[in-house]
């Protein structure tokens, strides 16, 4: 259940009352985990996997009512604004123009006071916060264009240009620091609220970062860039049975050889920070640590890429040695080679099993049928990149749907979604995670993302009253039946 999908007022889900009510629902329903999409700021395309920072929190998730309750806002500043016509969809364009003026009012009051907690936050997080605040201030100065198109001094971080920018944009950088303070104060409170009620948070770490991000701008030596700061090759996936052109993500690739020379310090800082805010971490695109697909910069499709070696088990041994053994889920989906399977075994991380894939006639021998599961895995009916169960049943090839109905003994009387979810709960998997859309039995209109498409993604929201007592009781009964309490 993404934060963005919560039924908070003001156009998008937030870290306020609706999030606390969802935690209460999970606790009543016998649930131990809440898995999220990345909570970092979204950039162009609205994807949480393409962010201006892999550290910063999404300003849209700051709850305005909670700010008003503590005196940082007047309710009149946001109550009567237009937050969109459809409460079941996020209007990101409207949020971009409406949300920041309201946050500026709250940050102005905060900065007038500059409480000790704010100053302490800025000091503790200076390692990423200073670069992020200056990056966003410069992006505002240049009309939002990518840092690749900034003047050379700012693009390449020449000392004189940086000193001048910090001086001239002091007010703007103050604002971006204050926004992050407000986000993480609310985030920390929500996480404590969840943990106190027996609910742990599973976060999501994209393997790659956006090219137009503070991460790349402030650390160009960690990436495969040319002398002008542009990528030489970019990330993606090769063509397969699901996509004739492959997937062209466009993220800059890591310079793994350079990273190895200092013991992967950039990655260690990133992972350590993630475990500051999450209890468990899902690492996206795990196979990229074994081999990664490199596509020439400027290519129109992913057809002409090539596989290159990743850091392998040495990387994860370094993580364990420097950070200790962490609770990590490996997103090991897609075409897996023997070397990827070997790497997964060597790390000891649980992989993922997606039930919708089990019945896809294009993907045989993957072991996604529930009778093949071992305890050391995490079962999903689908992920944010899949259709909902009901949507899949309505759109998948008839042969695949017939196989699913026969294997799962599905019947339409109760809804196919309950039958498929029960198969995951009944499996040997140590953990079973459902999309909230599937608990509600929604169709393709509630799908979160269609990979390799732009527009219409990441918008779905649930409506007020959907996570009610009746649904919690039914969910808890299922947990008792399958001994998952």
PAZADREN-761314 format. One line per field, with one value per residue (C-alpha): residue number from 1; z, y, x. Coordinates in steps of 0.02 Angstrom, whole numbers. Layout:
PAZADREN-761314
i c(NUM;...) .
z c(Z;...) .
y c(Y;...) .
x c(X;...) .
end
This chain:
PAZADREN-761314
i c(1;2;3;4;5;6;7;8;9;10;11;12;13;14;15;16;17;18;19;20;21;22;23;24;25;26;27;28;29;30;31;32;33;34;35;36;37;38;39;40;41;42;43;44;45;46;47;48;49;50;51;52;53;54;55;56;57;58;59;60;61;62;63;64;65;66;67;68;69;70;71;72;73;74;75;76;77;78;79;80;81;82;83;84;85;86;87;88;89;90;91;92;93;94;95;96;97;98;99;100;101;102;103;104;105;106;107;108;109;110;111;112;113;114;115;116;117;118;119;120;121;122;123;124;125;126;127;128;129;130;131;132;133;134;135;136;137;138;139;140;141;142;143;144;145;146;147;148;149;150;151;152;153;154;155;156;157;158;159;160;161;162;163;164;165;166;167;168;169;170;171;172;173;174;175;176;177;178;179;180;181;182;183;184;185;186;187;188;189;190;191;192;193;194;195;196;197;198;199;200;201;202;203;204;205;206;207;208;209;210;211;212;213;214;215;216;217;218;219;220;221;222;223;224;225;226;227;228;229;230;231;232;233;234;235;236;237;238;239;240;241;242;243;244;245;246;247;248;249;250;251;252;253;254;255;256;257;258;259;260;261;262;263;264;265;266;267;268;269;270;271;272;273;274;275;276;277;278;279;280;281;282;283;284;285;286;287;288;289;290;291;292;293;294;295;296;297;298;299;300;301;302;303;304;305;306;307;308;309;310;311;312;313;314;315;316;317;318;319;320;321;322;323;324;325;326;327;328;329;330;331;332;333;334;335;336;337;338;339;340;341;342;343;344;345;346;347;348;349;350;351;352;353;354;355;356;357;358;359;360;361;362;363;364;365;366;367;368;369;370;371;372;373;374;375;376;377;378;379;380;381;382;383;384;385;386;387;388;389;390;391;392;393;394;395;396;397;398;399;400;401;402;403;404;405;406;407;408;409;410;411;412;413;414;415;416;417;418;419;420;421;422;423;424;425;426;427;428;429;430;431;432;433;434;435;436;437;438;439;440;441;442;443;444;445;446;447;448;449;450;451;452;453;454;455;456;457;458;459;460;461;462;463;464;465;466;467;468;469;470;471;472;473;474;475;476;477;478;479;480;481;482;483;484;485) .
z c(0;-58;51;-101;-111;64;71;150;106;-4;-159;-107;36;178;342;448;514;364;382;568;532;404;534;653;515;488;672;685;529;604;488;539;393;286;122;36;-128;-111;-11;-99;-203;-374;-527;-707;-745;-562;-531;-357;-445;-532;-392;-367;-216;-146;30;35;81;-33;12;-47;95;231;315;315;450;570;530;571;734;793;740;585;468;471;408;291;197;123;164;18;-116;-268;-243;-393;-457;-432;-254;-326;-429;-389;-497;-489;-599;-482;-329;-403;-419;-260;-126;-119;-82;68;128;109;238;362;331;355;529;568;512;616;769;713;858;922;846;673;695;757;607;487;573;578;395;322;223;99;149;99;-76;-97;-37;-152;-297;-279;-259;-418;-508;-459;-521;-691;-715;-669;-811;-786;-709;-871;-946;-810;-838;-831;-662;-575;-680;-637;-461;-482;-308;-354;-431;-281;-156;-255;-269;-82;-47;-174;-140;50;70;-53;26;196;127;61;225;320;206;242;428;423;321;431;592;530;460;623;718;598;602;793;789;676;772;938;863;801;620;537;383;224;117;-65;-127;-315;-372;-485;-453;-573;-685;-640;-454;-315;-299;-470;-474;-306;-337;-524;-494;-438;-608;-788;-851;-980;-950;-972;-843;-969;-958;-1076;-1057;-965;-876;-936;-977;-1140;-1253;-1193;-1212;-1122;-1218;-1396;-1372;-1193;-1059;-1075;-899;-940;-769;-767;-724;-576;-597;-497;-516;-441;-303;-258;-226;-73;-9;-84;36;-69;-59;125;167;61;136;314;288;222;380;481;408;372;468;314;142;-27;-150;-324;-477;-376;-532;-575;-439;-535;-711;-771;-942;-1021;-1164;-1267;-1211;-1334;-1397;-1434;-1369;-1262;-1408;-1429;-1250;-1178;-1013;-902;-737;-575;-406;-355;-182;-134;-121;-2;104;124;174;305;372;385;430;507;446;382;345;155;24;-148;-296;-403;-538;-725;-824;-697;-741;-639;-579;-511;-419;-348;-289;-204;-113;-59;13;106;64;28;-151;-219;-290;-390;-414;-572;-657;-611;-739;-881;-1023;-1085;-923;-889;-761;-645;-490;-454;-425;-237;-220;-270;-132;6;171;134;11;4;-89;-184;-290;-388;-367;-412;-590;-609;-645;-500;-482;-552;-692;-733;-736;-858;-975;-972;-1113;-1089;-1077;-931;-842;-863;-787;-638;-608;-613;-507;-375;-380;-403;-406;-455;-313;-184;-309;-389;-286;-123;-198;-264;-103;-3;-110;-57;126;121;44;138;109;270;219;104;42;-47;-145;-53;-218;-216;-41;-113;-270;-389;-575;-695;-656;-491;-568;-500;-644;-820;-851;-1001;-1016;-974;-909;-801;-682;-493;-477;-396;-224;-109;-47;133;226;125;264;382;526;415;303;452;531;370;349;527;502;353;456;589;461;385;552;501;656) .
y c(0;156;310;403;287;324;418;575;743;869;764;625;505;574;525;588;519;407;322;293;224;105;44;12;-86;-192;-230;-279;-387;-485;-411;-394;-292;-144;-138;30;99;215;371;485;636;597;689;697;547;537;374;344;249;409;532;692;607;431;505;642;615;661;835;786;659;792;798;975;942;885;1044;1147;1053;1105;1285;1289;1320;1400;1279;1415;1399;1230;1182;1270;1240;1132;965;877;816;629;568;398;472;581;737;765;919;1004;952;1030;1200;1195;1103;1203;1374;1295;1213;1379;1454;1314;1322;1511;1488;1348;1450;1598;1486;1372;1251;1148;991;1070;1124;950;870;980;934;747;738;863;726;719;864;1005;938;903;1076;1163;1048;1089;1275;1275;1174;1308;1446;1361;1328;1145;1087;941;981;918;1084;1202;1323;1233;1301;1237;1080;1027;1100;1223;1292;1473;1436;1331;1466;1597;1485;1450;1636;1689;1546;1542;1568;1432;1305;1347;1302;1132;1089;1136;1029;878;911;915;755;654;715;650;492;450;473;359;224;225;217;63;-24;4;-90;-237;-179;-171;-65;-142;-10;-19;27;53;-14;138;324;453;541;707;690;760;586;594;781;776;611;602;498;353;339;303;483;575;736;842;743;645;455;345;201;187;55;-53;-231;-327;-381;-533;-616;-471;-327;-335;-179;-215;-81;79;151;281;285;313;157;137;135;-25;-29;145;99;-54;51;136;-14;39;186;270;114;84;259;234;65;123;270;157;53;212;233;54;-110;-221;-173;-243;-215;-189;-273;-388;-471;-307;-347;-505;-433;-270;-224;-74;22;155;331;409;243;240;63;-65;-184;-147;-162;-286;-375;-321;-398;-323;-325;-496;-573;-462;-316;-405;-471;-291;-238;-376;-338;-150;-137;-306;-433;-339;-394;-385;-455;-482;-435;-580;-571;-577;-693;-773;-858;-989;-855;-748;-898;-935;-755;-763;-923;-848;-691;-792;-666;-726;-702;-662;-776;-692;-797;-709;-760;-943;-959;-862;-984;-874;-899;-1084;-1167;-1017;-1107;-981;-1111;-1119;-1304;-1264;-1133;-1161;-1069;-949;-836;-699;-737;-604;-619;-470;-317;-134;-178;-312;-295;-329;-508;-467;-366;-510;-635;-523;-486;-633;-762;-881;-1031;-951;-903;-1079;-1150;-1031;-1076;-1262;-1254;-1137;-1209;-1034;-989;-824;-827;-756;-671;-743;-630;-719;-888;-828;-738;-894;-993;-873;-879;-1069;-1086;-1124;-947;-864;-702;-668;-491;-434;-278;-184;-169;-358;-360;-246;-352;-207;-222;-146;29;12;-45;56;45;-24;-40;51;169;353;436;367;273;292;378;252;295;204;294;334;191;49;-21;-50;-168;-297;-316;-322;-463;-564;-539;-594;-751;-798;-771;-890;-1023;-1019;-996;-831;-731) .
x c(0;93;82;17;-134;-199;-366;-294;-371;-277;-251;-131;-99;5;89;-55;-219;-258;-88;-115;-289;-213;-88;-233;-321;-166;-151;-335;-315;-171;-40;143;212;167;264;283;345;495;448;573;518;447;514;455;344;287;380;451;590;649;683;780;860;872;881;750;568;424;358;184;174;187;17;-52;-182;-46;52;-102;-128;45;25;135;-13;-183;-315;-377;-212;-263;-443;-526;-394;-431;-341;-418;-586;-562;-525;-474;-329;-178;-163;25;22;-101;-1;156;74;-31;68;229;151;65;225;315;199;235;422;422;350;470;621;566;582;726;696;842;768;776;957;1002;916;1014;1177;1142;1090;1213;1300;1156;1043;1161;1187;1001;947;1069;1022;837;873;977;844;718;834;848;663;668;780;899;1067;1148;1089;1149;1293;1460;1514;1356;1346;1523;1519;1663;1708;1677;1508;1457;1506;1411;1256;1252;1261;1131;1009;1020;833;789;907;832;661;716;802;644;535;643;637;447;441;557;478;310;390;477;314;219;352;350;160;170;308;218;69;172;184;355;388;460;543;594;768;784;953;979;958;890;1016;933;964;1069;1145;1228;1261;1353;1444;1484;1641;1530;1445;1491;1490;1593;1692;1535;1436;1333;1309;1407;1285;1119;1017;874;821;842;697;601;432;350;431;498;603;657;647;748;755;888;973;1162;1261;1376;1564;1582;1772;1785;1664;1766;1922;1848;1750;1582;1565;1431;1323;1358;1296;1142;1094;1131;1014;876;884;866;692;636;635;658;722;675;818;748;827;940;1009;1098;1225;1273;1264;1190;1123;1210;1126;1217;1169;1046;976;789;762;851;884;1069;1128;1251;1278;1421;1482;1419;1508;1443;1455;1602;1481;1362;1505;1561;1385;1376;1549;1523;1338;1300;1174;1022;844;841;721;797;688;749;615;643;756;873;1036;1126;1247;1104;1032;1204;1223;1053;1102;1268;1187;1057;921;744;687;515;380;242;85;24;187;155;17;100;132;276;372;396;506;516;454;318;181;146;183;363;391;517;498;641;548;417;257;160;4;71;181;155;209;75;-109;-226;-288;-459;-379;-262;-405;-499;-353;-231;-235;-384;-266;-172;-333;-401;-241;-255;-438;-400;-242;-315;-492;-558;-742;-820;-946;-827;-713;-557;-447;-483;-439;-272;-227;-267;-145;-6;-58;-67;105;265;329;388;301;152;118;-40;-80;-216;-311;-326;-400;-534;-558;-526;-493;-367;-428;-332;-169;-22;101;121;309;384;236;218;61;-77;39;63;-106;-222;-293;-411;-566;-613;-694;-616;-507;-652;-687;-774;-622;-504;-606;-606;-419;-387;-492;-384;-227;-295;-339;-164;-75;3;-44) .
end
